């Protein structure tokens, strides 16, 4: 009898342990297990051939005092008639209904092609009806694709819904040519690593330079010309830019990244030298006479806020620039109506161009 009682107690305890174990497993699967990163989920739809990617998370930006300041100093614009008709027909207004967007640029033959993933509040039926007024509908691999003529019929814009709140749009030839999320090997991993590194910023851009390309070696501008800096830029593999509102400012982090052989000391010294030169130029009496005081002070404030640092991650080296864009800078570079405010002259008076 005693054994039977102990047996019942043992079975009851085992049942309780089993229930608790199953509950813990369910909780782990629901709450503890790592969930897919929302940034990767969005940008993973972009094509693996992309060379430049831009990401915008508009929800936190709409609440930012900096965005209000930016709207205040942005030139006034009127809604395009075609876009006004689109808003009226579909009920979609990007200022209100677009939450996040990822843009990818890639080469499609001889043309640069745009591929976008948009996330927001969409009325699928209204958008499809609007597209079919001039476009066509096809089904490919079970996916409905809408094609709308553009440029007087010379090209077309294709779109498809990936979910009720997510659509893919491109002016290229296909919407199903693969994705960064499924890109095999180190190339896809390199993109994903940088997306995750920047995921905390509501605005960021990632630019990749392929072997033998010199797309980062921009032509000289603003009086600066440095062959040494151009040669270093040509060695870069990635440029990333992240921006995040901080009260009424926009904090910007720009990183130039290359192989472990990249001479980051030389690059940071050149950049610091150019900043010193720029500040000295703004203090030149002739230039001070050309620039309005508020414009000069705004650029001095910007140049002085730049912090230059070097990073070594083992498999890559980088030079990082951190600076802030303030409302006073926006106010200074936005001229009053009818006034042409010079930003920076092509060369500082009395100074030689930088030629290293």
Residue pairs with C-beta under 8 A, 6 or more apart in sequence:
37 195
37 196
37 199
38 100
39 55
39 195
39 196
39 198
39 199
40 181
40 192
40 195
40 196
40 199
42 55
42 100
42 102
42 117
42 119
42 166
43 53
43 55
43 102
43 104
43 117
43 180
43 191
43 195
44 179
44 180
44 181
44 182
44 192
45 102
45 117
45 162
45 168
45 179
45 180
45 181
46 53
46 102
46 104
46 115
46 117
46 179
46 180
47 104
47 106
47 115
47 177
47 178
47 179
47 180
48 178
48 179
48 180
48 182
48 183
48 187
48 188
49 106
49 107
49 177
50 104
50 105
50 106
50 115
50 180
50 191
50 208
51 105
51 106
51 107
51 207
51 208
51 209
51 210
51 215
52 104
52 105
52 205
52 206
52 207
52 208
53 102
53 103
53 104
53 105
53 191
53 195
53 205
53 206
53 207
54 102
54 103
54 104
54 204
54 205
55 100
55 101
55 102
55 103
55 195
55 198
55 203
55 204
55 205
56 100
56 101
56 102
56 202
56 203
57 99
57 100
57 202
57 203
58 98
58 99
58 100
58 101
58 202
59 99
59 100
59 202
60 202
60 245
61 67
61 202
61 203
61 245
64 245
65 245
65 247
65 248
66 245
66 246
66 247
66 248
66 249
66 250
66 325
66 327
67 245
69 248
69 327
69 330
70 330
72 330
73 327
73 330
73 331
73 334
74 334
75 334
79 87
86 92
86 130
87 93
89 126
89 129
89 130
90 123
90 126
90 127
90 130
91 123
91 126
92 120
92 121
92 122
92 123
92 126
92 127
94 120
97 120
97 121
97 122
98 118
98 119
98 120
99 119
99 120
99 121
99 165
100 118
100 119
100 120
101 116
101 117
101 118
101 119
102 116
102 117
103 114
103 115
103 116
104 114
104 115
104 116
105 112
105 113
105 114
105 115
106 112
106 113
106 115
106 172
107 113
108 172
108 173
113 170
113 171
113 172
113 173
114 170
114 171
114 172
115 168
115 169
115 170
115 172
116 168
116 169
116 170
117 162
117 166
117 167
117 168
117 169
118 166
118 167
118 168
118 169
119 165
119 166
120 165
121 165
122 161
122 164
122 165
122 167
124 161
124 164
127 159
127 167
128 137
128 144
128 146
131 137
131 146
131 147
131 148
131 159
132 146
134 148
134 149
135 146
135 147
135 148
135 149
135 156
136 146
136 147
137 144
137 145
137 146
137 147
138 144
138 145
138 147
139 145
140 175
140 176
141 176
143 160
143 175
143 176
144 160
144 161
145 158
145 159
145 160
145 175
146 158
146 159
146 160
147 156
147 157
147 158
148 156
148 157
148 158
148 159
149 155
149 156
150 156
150 157
150 171
155 171
156 171
157 169
157 170
157 171
158 169
158 170
158 171
158 172
158 174
158 175
159 167
159 168
159 169
159 170
159 175
160 167
160 168
160 175
161 167
162 168
168 175
180 188
180 191
180 192
181 188
181 192
182 188
183 191
190 238
191 206
191 208
194 206
194 238
194 240
195 206
197 240
198 204
198 206
198 240
198 242
200 242
200 244
201 242
201 243
201 244
201 253
202 243
202 244
202 245
203 242
203 243
203 244
204 240
204 241
204 242
204 243
205 240
205 241
206 238
206 239
206 240
207 215
207 216
207 238
207 239
207 240
208 237
208 238
209 215
209 216
209 236
209 237
209 238
209 239
214 234
216 233
216 234
216 236
216 239
216 256
217 230
217 231
217 233
217 234
218 230
218 233
220 226
220 353
222 344
222 345
222 346
223 281
223 344
223 345
223 346
223 347
223 348
223 351
223 353
223 354
224 274
224 277
224 353
224 354
225 353
225 354
225 355
226 270
226 274
226 354
226 355
226 356
227 355
227 356
228 266
228 270
228 356
229 267
229 270
229 271
229 274
229 356
232 262
232 263
232 266
232 267
232 270
233 256
235 258
235 259
235 261
235 262
236 256
236 257
236 258
236 262
237 257
237 258
237 259
237 316
238 255
238 256
238 257
238 258
238 316
239 254
239 255
239 256
239 257
240 254
240 255
240 257
241 252
241 253
241 254
241 255
242 252
242 253
243 250
243 251
243 252
243 253
244 250
244 251
245 251
246 324
248 326
248 327
249 324
249 325
249 326
249 327
250 324
250 325
251 322
251 323
251 324
252 321
252 322
252 323
252 324
252 325
253 320
253 321
253 322
254 320
254 321
254 322
254 323
255 311
255 318
255 319
255 320
255 321
256 267
256 318
256 319
256 320
257 316
257 317
257 318
258 316
258 317
258 318
259 316
259 317
260 312
260 314
260 315
260 316
260 317
261 317
262 316
262 317
262 318
264 310
264 311
264 312
264 317
264 318
264 319
265 310
267 319
268 308
268 309
268 310
268 319
270 356
271 308
271 319
271 321
272 308
273 354
274 354
275 303
275 306
275 308
277 351
277 354
278 299
278 303
279 300
279 303
279 304
280 348
280 351
281 287
281 348
281 351
282 288
282 291
282 296
282 299
282 300
282 303
282 348
284 348
284 349
284 350
284 351
286 349
286 350
287 296
287 345
287 348
287 349
288 296
290 342
290 345
290 349
291 342
292 332
292 341
294 328
294 331
294 332
295 332
295 333
295 341
295 342
295 343
297 328
297 332
298 326
298 328
298 329
298 331
298 332
298 333
299 329
299 332
299 344
301 326
301 328
301 329
302 323
302 324
302 325
302 326
302 329
305 323
305 324
306 321
306 322
306 323
307 321
307 322
307 323
308 319
308 320
308 321
309 319
309 320
309 322
310 317
310 318
310 319
310 320
311 317
311 318
311 319
311 320
312 318
332 341
333 341
333 343
334 341
335 341
347 353
